[in-house]
Amino acid sequence: MLETDTAAATQTTAALKEPLRKALAASRLDDDLLSLTPMADKGLAHAHLWLSRRNGKDWVARLPKQSQMRLAADDNLAYQAACFTRASRGGHTPALKAVLPASDALPRGGLLVSAIHGRSARLPEDLQAIAETLASLHAQPLPPSPERAPLLAPTNPWSAMLTELHEQAAYLDQAQIAPDVRCQLLEDLESLTQWCEQATAPDPALISFDAHPGNFLIQDDGKAMLVDLEKCRYSLPGFDLAHASLYTSTTWDTQSHAELSLADVRAFHRHWAAAMTERGAHINVDELLQSRRAMWLWSVTWCAKWQVEQQRARDASARGEDWSADLSDPALIAHVADRVEHYLSPSTVAHVRHEWQALADNSGLA
């Protein structure tokens, strides 16, 4: 949703202009429309177009390429609508404006959300603002169990995470990965599994589950706005904190690329903890540390999964999950392939494991 992204729009996104225009007309949402501007193809799950409107309150169209939640088109739209509706109550995310149903023009439909004017995050200087944004999600009152749907709300968040990790780890056998790296990842997964078996029941909260720095825009007032909300769920805040500060997250997006020091990571956690404590939350430092290990394992096993799945042909039925390289601009696919290879390399795996051990050996993340 960065305004300057419009200058780098690709043919992949530009081809959606007319289908989107038809969908807007069918839903009678085009009366105030001045122009449609394709934005850069930066994500594997959505294409984005900027909608300039006569009243000056612009929108952004989020058009799914797939569902990372493995949902059919209408269910995927309902899930994302719930993500934006609930997260926006904290004041640090775009507001949902309308849902475009799946149609011949847009087989997966789309969401219209308020456009955010801002710049990419600069690390470590914007980490405090990101911490405050995450606290605006995590500190929201937890709804009663029957009211948490359609968002994922596992009874045991650790068990649910381990299930995802083991599903993705199955791809390690097919991925281009050194045998020693595979053994190290499986060793860490086993250690995490053993810790989870002894862990006390955690307190879930509304989380993003996709809080890497590239998903934040910094407004002129310094507020960090989290603009990608496809995967929200009721789970562990530590997953968001990890995703915002792990090496595999802070070096993913070229515009927010940075390598954080241990001091940066600890300061980030302290600021978040202070914001949460002000709201009456209890902080479990050991849980945060293990969440960091879990989110890293999730990220690298996803890399193995993507390496395998991106080779498949595009799903012509436009349903559910689809990592085919055919859905995105070649430049984006090349960038992801480079990052995936780097994150699965022996040197990077050793670096992240060493960092985690250093945190564990020195009073965790406090």
GUKOL-730886 format. One line per field, with one value per residue (C-alpha): residue number from 1; residue in one letter; x, y, z. Coordinates in Angstrom, 3 decimals, always signed. Layout:
pos c(NUM,...) $
code c(A,...) $
east c(X,...) $
north c(Y,...) $
up c(Z,...) $
***
This chain:
pos c(1,2,3,4,5,6,7,8,9,10,11,12,13,14,15,16,17,18,19,20,21,22,23,24,25,26,27,28,29,30,31,32,33,34,35,36,37,38,39,40,41,42,43,44,45,46,47,48,49,50,51,52,53,54,55,56,57,58,59,60,61,62,63,64,65,66,67,68,69,70,71,72,73,74,75,76,77,78,79,80,81,82,83,84,85,86,87,88,89,90,91,92,93,94,95,96,97,98,99,100,101,102,103,104,105,106,107,108,109,110,111,112,113,114,115,116,117,118,119,120,121,122,123,124,125,126,127,128,129,130,131,132,133,134,135,136,137,138,139,140,141,142,143,144,145,146,147,148,149,150,151,152,153,154,155,156,157,158,159,160,161,162,163,164,165,166,167,168,169,170,171,172,173,174,175,176,177,178,179,180,181,182,183,184,185,186,187,188,189,190,191,192,193,194,195,196,197,198,199,200,201,202,203,204,205,206,207,208,209,210,211,212,213,214,215,216,217,218,219,220,221,222,223,224,225,226,227,228,229,230,231,232,233,234,235,236,237,238,239,240,241,242,243,244,245,246,247,248,249,250,251,252,253,254,255,256,257,258,259,260,261,262,263,264,265,266,267,268,269,270,271,272,273,274,275,276,277,278,279,280,281,282,283,284,285,286,287,288,289,290,291,292,293,294,295,296,297,298,299,300,301,302,303,304,305,306,307,308,309,310,311,312,313,314,315,316,317,318,319,320,321,322,323,324,325,326,327,328,329,330,331,332,333,334,335,336,337,338,339,340,341,342,343,344,345,346,347,348,349,350,351,352,353,354,355,356,357,358,359,360,361,362,363,364,365,366) $
code c(M,L,E,T,D,T,A,A,A,T,Q,T,T,A,A,L,K,E,P,L,R,K,A,L,A,A,S,R,L,D,D,D,L,L,S,L,T,P,M,A,D,K,G,L,A,H,A,H,L,W,L,S,R,R,N,G,K,D,W,V,A,R,L,P,K,Q,S,Q,M,R,L,A,A,D,D,N,L,A,Y,Q,A,A,C,F,T,R,A,S,R,G,G,H,T,P,A,L,K,A,V,L,P,A,S,D,A,L,P,R,G,G,L,L,V,S,A,I,H,G,R,S,A,R,L,P,E,D,L,Q,A,I,A,E,T,L,A,S,L,H,A,Q,P,L,P,P,S,P,E,R,A,P,L,L,A,P,T,N,P,W,S,A,M,L,T,E,L,H,E,Q,A,A,Y,L,D,Q,A,Q,I,A,P,D,V,R,C,Q,L,L,E,D,L,E,S,L,T,Q,W,C,E,Q,A,T,A,P,D,P,A,L,I,S,F,D,A,H,P,G,N,F,L,I,Q,D,D,G,K,A,M,L,V,D,L,E,K,C,R,Y,S,L,P,G,F,D,L,A,H,A,S,L,Y,T,S,T,T,W,D,T,Q,S,H,A,E,L,S,L,A,D,V,R,A,F,H,R,H,W,A,A,A,M,T,E,R,G,A,H,I,N,V,D,E,L,L,Q,S,R,R,A,M,W,L,W,S,V,T,W,C,A,K,W,Q,V,E,Q,Q,R,A,R,D,A,S,A,R,G,E,D,W,S,A,D,L,S,D,P,A,L,I,A,H,V,A,D,R,V,E,H,Y,L,S,P,S,T,V,A,H,V,R,H,E,W,Q,A,L,A,D,N,S,G,L,A) $
east c(+0.000,+2.990,+2.045,+5.392,+4.972,+2.721,+5.757,+7.040,+3.836,+4.333,+2.401,+1.173,-0.723,-1.580,-3.527,-6.011,-7.142,-10.064,-11.260,-11.225,-13.073,-15.793,-16.046,-16.342,-19.098,-20.973,-20.878,-21.748,-18.549,-17.243,-19.288,-16.539,-13.648,-11.106,-8.449,-7.022,-3.252,-1.473,+1.056,+4.309,+4.001,+5.617,+3.719,+3.026,-0.552,-2.060,-1.928,-2.653,-4.156,-4.563,-8.061,-8.004,-11.370,-12.967,-13.438,-9.695,-10.172,-8.379,-8.695,-6.446,-7.774,-6.297,-6.845,-5.906,-3.632,-4.239,-5.289,-2.434,-5.126,-6.139,-9.651,-12.065,-12.541,-15.588,-14.292,-10.943,-12.631,-14.681,-11.561,-9.626,-12.591,-12.664,-8.907,-9.203,-12.370,-10.941,-7.381,-8.516,-10.111,-6.583,-6.110,-2.917,-4.228,-6.233,-10.013,-12.114,-14.279,-15.922,-15.691,-15.780,-17.317,-15.735,-16.898,-15.984,-13.926,-12.174,-12.328,-10.999,-12.768,-11.043,-11.062,-11.133,-9.349,-8.355,-5.146,-2.185,+0.276,+3.655,+7.192,+8.858,+10.076,+13.646,+15.254,+16.110,+14.735,+11.099,+11.055,+9.395,+6.543,+6.189,+6.108,+3.288,+1.348,+1.660,+0.554,-2.566,-3.486,-2.297,-3.965,-7.436,-10.000,-10.242,-13.726,-15.664,-14.782,-17.956,-17.243,-13.672,-14.646,-13.867,-10.351,-8.268,-8.505,-6.844,-7.498,-3.756,-1.727,+1.478,-0.058,-1.401,+2.006,+3.738,+1.261,+2.092,+5.801,+5.715,+3.628,+6.139,+9.161,+8.045,+9.303,+12.875,+13.397,+12.604,+14.161,+17.646,+19.180,+22.419,+22.053,+23.625,+21.116,+18.216,+19.497,+19.916,+16.398,+14.877,+16.948,+15.615,+12.082,+12.433,+13.781,+10.842,+8.415,+9.856,+9.597,+5.985,+5.095,+6.069,+4.771,+1.913,-1.247,-0.592,-2.873,-3.860,-4.407,-5.276,-2.071,-1.075,+1.079,+2.677,+4.390,+7.638,+8.879,+7.980,+4.301,+4.501,+4.240,+5.370,+3.144,+4.355,+3.230,+5.517,+2.731,+3.478,+0.564,+0.364,-1.119,-1.195,-3.733,-4.460,-3.439,-4.685,-5.616,-5.936,-2.566,+0.721,+1.981,+5.542,+5.071,+4.494,+7.445,+9.675,+8.414,+9.127,+12.714,+14.207,+17.018,+14.835,+12.236,+14.299,+16.284,+13.275,+12.012,+14.549,+13.022,+13.206,+16.321,+18.367,+20.341,+19.460,+21.822,+20.893,+20.557,+18.080,+16.008,+15.944,+15.017,+12.168,+10.802,+11.152,+9.159,+6.419,+6.376,+6.038,+3.100,+1.434,+2.105,+0.417,-2.658,-2.487,-0.870,+1.475,+4.688,+6.119,+9.724,+10.454,+7.384,+8.620,+11.992,+10.459,+8.062,+11.101,+12.539,+9.162,+8.662,+12.137,+11.478,+8.160,+9.941,+12.689,+10.388,+8.110,+11.165,+11.561,+7.874,+8.009,+11.040,+9.023,+5.559,+6.545,+7.480,+3.886,+1.553,-1.001,-4.254,-6.818,-9.686,-8.468,-9.180,-7.183,-3.409,-1.265,+2.451,+2.969,+5.572,+3.124,+1.060,+3.707,+6.109,+9.428,+11.389,+9.448,+9.982,+13.707,+13.849,+12.004,+14.204,+17.301,+16.010,+14.914,+18.304,+20.033,+17.862,+18.373,+22.154,+24.417,+25.879,+22.474,+21.081,+24.191,+23.852,+20.221,+20.816,+23.774,+21.675,+18.907,+21.373,+22.940,+19.514,+18.775,+22.112,+21.704,+18.352,+16.246,+14.600,+14.174) $
north c(+0.000,+2.265,+5.045,+5.038,+1.346,+2.424,+3.453,-0.114,-1.827,-4.927,-6.499,-9.165,-6.587,-4.287,-7.102,-6.918,-3.357,-4.209,-7.241,-5.053,-2.260,-4.748,-6.113,-2.604,-1.743,-4.965,-4.103,-0.437,+0.739,+2.758,+5.978,+7.900,+6.299,+8.517,+5.988,+2.512,+2.303,-1.073,-1.381,-3.335,-7.117,-7.650,-10.537,-14.165,-14.060,-10.824,-8.310,-4.696,-1.746,+1.813,+3.309,+7.100,+8.563,+11.991,+12.494,+12.076,+8.991,+6.454,+2.681,-0.233,-3.383,-6.621,-9.313,-12.814,-14.951,-17.848,-18.609,-19.293,-20.531,-23.185,-21.785,-21.626,-18.167,-17.014,-18.466,-16.795,-13.416,-13.905,-14.838,-11.793,-9.502,-10.724,-10.107,-6.473,-5.810,-7.085,-5.816,-2.302,-1.862,-1.236,+1.753,+0.534,-1.218,-0.252,-0.329,-2.716,-0.828,-3.533,-7.115,-7.953,-11.420,-14.067,-13.613,-14.364,-11.161,-11.948,-15.710,-15.196,-11.873,-9.151,-6.776,-2.986,-1.366,+2.173,+3.276,+4.006,+6.762,+5.952,+4.769,+1.424,+0.578,+1.498,-0.790,-0.616,+2.933,+1.953,-1.098,+0.810,+1.863,-1.733,-2.975,-0.560,-1.687,-5.335,-4.497,-2.880,-6.334,-8.461,-6.410,-6.559,-8.337,-12.015,-12.811,-15.771,-19.018,-19.139,-15.635,-16.254,-17.885,-17.702,-16.969,-19.911,-20.302,-23.582,-24.856,-25.425,-22.947,-24.900,-28.098,-26.280,-24.752,-28.104,-29.598,-26.884,-27.319,-31.062,-30.656,-28.200,-30.154,-33.034,-30.916,-30.972,-34.316,-32.798,-29.361,-28.351,-28.429,-29.749,-32.971,-31.319,-28.452,-30.880,-32.713,-29.459,-28.283,-31.599,-31.563,-28.113,-29.209,-32.162,-29.904,-27.548,-30.469,-31.684,-28.201,-27.894,-31.153,-29.582,-26.061,-24.555,-23.622,-20.295,-17.272,-16.672,-13.264,-11.828,-12.010,-11.255,-14.322,-12.324,-9.441,-9.230,-5.627,-5.467,-5.562,-2.263,+1.280,+4.222,+7.295,+10.887,+10.879,+7.914,+5.374,+1.931,+0.571,-3.193,-3.525,-7.292,-9.155,-12.370,-14.842,-13.434,-15.948,-16.329,-17.665,-16.607,-12.989,-14.316,-15.527,-11.944,-10.591,-13.236,-12.625,-8.908,-9.336,-12.613,-12.444,-14.356,-11.585,-8.410,-9.346,-10.489,-7.191,-5.103,-1.816,-2.632,-4.848,-4.797,-7.065,-6.555,-6.924,-8.850,-5.497,-4.367,-7.509,-7.183,-3.480,-4.334,-6.926,-4.600,-1.886,-4.342,-5.780,-2.279,-1.526,-4.793,-4.422,-1.013,-2.863,-5.415,-8.302,-10.870,-11.538,-15.068,-14.555,-18.270,-18.579,-15.662,-17.338,-20.624,-18.748,-17.241,-20.675,-21.915,-18.986,-19.440,-23.130,-22.205,-19.764,-22.114,-25.101,-22.802,-22.051,-25.771,-26.014,-23.072,-24.502,-27.596,-26.131,-23.171,-25.599,-26.770,-25.454,-22.810,-24.207,-23.543,-23.937,-20.901,-22.587,-22.836,-22.682,-22.206,-21.323,-21.666,-19.287,-18.647,-16.379,-13.713,-11.472,-13.176,-10.543,-11.360,-15.090,-14.511,-12.483,-15.147,-17.892,-15.953,-15.442,-19.060,-20.366,-17.979,-18.893,-22.618,-22.247,-23.726,-20.308,-18.657,-21.569,-21.514,-17.742,-17.902,-20.902,-19.118,-15.999,-17.992,-19.782,-16.464,-15.172,-18.377,-18.219,-14.597,-14.271,-14.680,-11.671,-9.428) $
up c(+0.000,-0.318,-2.716,-4.483,-5.320,-8.170,-10.196,-10.265,-11.364,-13.484,-16.300,-13.879,-11.840,-14.735,-16.383,-13.486,-14.192,-16.448,-14.430,-11.316,-13.107,-14.117,-10.579,-9.130,-11.601,-10.827,-7.117,-7.774,-6.172,-9.095,-8.813,-7.001,-8.902,-10.637,-11.627,-11.046,-10.675,-10.539,-7.741,-7.641,-7.512,-4.104,-2.550,-3.358,-2.078,-3.481,-6.276,-5.307,-7.163,-5.907,-6.317,-6.501,-5.503,-5.944,-2.212,-1.642,+0.552,-1.602,-1.371,-2.169,-3.818,-2.488,-5.112,-3.954,-6.088,-3.716,-0.141,+2.257,+4.624,+2.059,+1.734,-1.168,-2.686,-0.705,+2.563,+1.982,+1.509,+4.670,+6.607,+5.431,+6.051,+9.651,+9.941,+8.862,+10.851,+14.119,+13.743,+12.788,+16.221,+17.515,+15.207,+13.512,+10.384,+7.277,+7.572,+5.528,+3.032,+0.902,-0.280,-3.981,-4.348,-6.542,-10.140,-13.724,-13.745,-10.436,-9.726,-6.197,-5.570,-3.592,-0.645,-0.685,+2.234,+3.148,+1.446,+3.679,+2.811,+4.293,+3.825,+4.345,+7.822,+8.724,+11.260,+14.043,+14.406,+13.704,+15.962,+18.806,+16.544,+15.294,+18.899,+19.707,+16.650,+17.633,+21.170,+19.686,+18.379,+21.260,+23.985,+22.480,+24.674,+23.824,+22.470,+23.870,+22.066,+19.919,+18.587,+17.393,+14.092,+11.246,+12.515,+13.622,+17.379,+18.402,+21.890,+22.231,+20.131,+20.669,+19.388,+16.333,+15.600,+15.911,+13.458,+10.914,+11.515,+10.959,+7.792,+6.351,+7.581,+5.351,+2.423,+3.733,+2.004,-1.418,-1.011,-2.082,+1.356,+2.829,+4.858,+7.905,+7.739,+7.515,+10.600,+12.538,+11.718,+12.719,+15.911,+16.814,+15.981,+18.316,+21.089,+20.637,+20.697,+23.988,+25.496,+24.387,+26.103,+29.436,+28.794,+30.748,+28.886,+27.112,+26.958,+23.322,+21.754,+18.369,+16.309,+12.736,+12.053,+9.225,+10.999,+9.044,+8.660,+4.965,+5.932,+7.854,+6.535,+8.650,+8.483,+8.805,+12.451,+13.148,+13.561,+12.121,+10.111,+9.560,+6.083,+5.381,+7.492,+5.664,+8.370,+11.692,+14.360,+18.118,+19.118,+20.749,+20.552,+20.580,+17.023,+15.862,+17.836,+16.294,+12.783,+13.163,+14.337,+13.059,+10.512,+8.055,+8.335,+8.536,+5.400,+3.347,+1.916,+0.003,+1.183,+4.900,+4.798,+8.008,+10.314,+13.974,+16.901,+20.033,+21.780,+19.105,+19.576,+23.351,+23.180,+20.796,+23.209,+26.179,+24.439,+23.506,+27.043,+28.526,+26.218,+27.174,+30.897,+30.826,+29.582,+32.402,+30.532,+32.075,+30.117,+29.919,+28.777,+28.289,+26.076,+23.972,+23.542,+22.428,+20.143,+18.449,+17.778,+16.531,+14.142,+12.711,+12.136,+10.532,+8.218,+7.047,+6.606,+4.580,+2.438,+1.780,+0.945,-1.451,-3.234,-4.056,-4.613,-6.809,-9.574,-9.968,-12.635,-11.701,-10.299,-13.009,-10.533,-8.513,-5.207,-2.013,-1.688,-4.803,-4.734,-8.492,-9.918,-12.767,-10.494,-9.909,-11.763,-12.657,-10.739,-7.565,-8.042,-8.535,-5.309,-3.323,-4.766,-3.726,-0.189,+0.162,-0.959,+1.450,+4.438,+3.879,+3.520,+6.222,+7.113,+7.648,+9.629,+11.813,+12.295,+13.446,+15.694,+17.303,+17.866,+19.504,+21.790,+22.774,+23.765,+25.679,+27.527,+28.580,+30.311,+27.188,+25.569,+28.605) $
***
